[in-house]
Amino acid sequence: MTDSYTFTPESSAMLLIDHQVGTMQLIKTIPLEVVKRNTLALAKTAKILGMPIVLTSSQEENVQGPLMKVL
């Protein structure tokens, strides 16, 4: 027997890790505008659903820089 679990906004959170301007410059596989658009879509979806959004950052004073302004 397997347990099933339904994700709900009340039992979930959106975690966006290190979406910082310097870190974004390291992405070489897809255009930066696509990354920004997809990240914003995820954040907006979480907000619409009433889901908590957790943003992380590191070394903001160094190479990684601040979080993307759109966030």
N, C-alpha and C positions, 0 to 999 in steps of 0.2 A: 504494500500500500504506500502511495506517495502522498505527501502533503502538498497542497496547492496554495499559492499565495498570490493575492491580487495587490498590485501596487496601487496606492492611492496618494493624492497630494498630502494627506495627513501622515502617511507612513513613509514618505520619501523626501528626498532633497536633491537639488541640482548642485553638483560640485564642478566648478570651473577652476582649473588649476593653472596658475601662472600665465594668465593671458595679459602679459606685459609687453609694452612696445618693443623693448630690446629682444625679448624672447621670440616675439613674432617674426623678427628679422631673420631668425635662424631657420624658418620653414622654407624649404626649397622645392617641395613636391607639388604644391598647389599655390595659386596666386594668393597674396595677402588679402585682397579684397574678398575672396571666397571664404577665407578663414574668418574674417571679421563678420561677414554676412551670416555665416553659419552659427558663430558664437552668439551673435545678437538674437538670432532666431531661437536658439535654445533658451537664452535668458528670458525672452519675451514669452515663450511658451510656458516656462515655469511660473512666471508672474501671473499670466492669465489663469493658470490652474490653481493658483494660490499655494504653490509649492515653495518652500524656503530655498533660497539661493545662497550658496557658500562660495565666496571668492577667496583664492589664496594668492599670495605674492611672496617674493623673496628678493633680497638684495635690491630694493627699490632705489637706493642711492648709488648703485653701481651699474653694471652693464645691462641688467634686466630692465631697469627703469620702472616707471609707474604702470598701473593697470591701464588698459586701453580706455580712452576717454568715453567711448560709447557705453562702457559698463558702468 
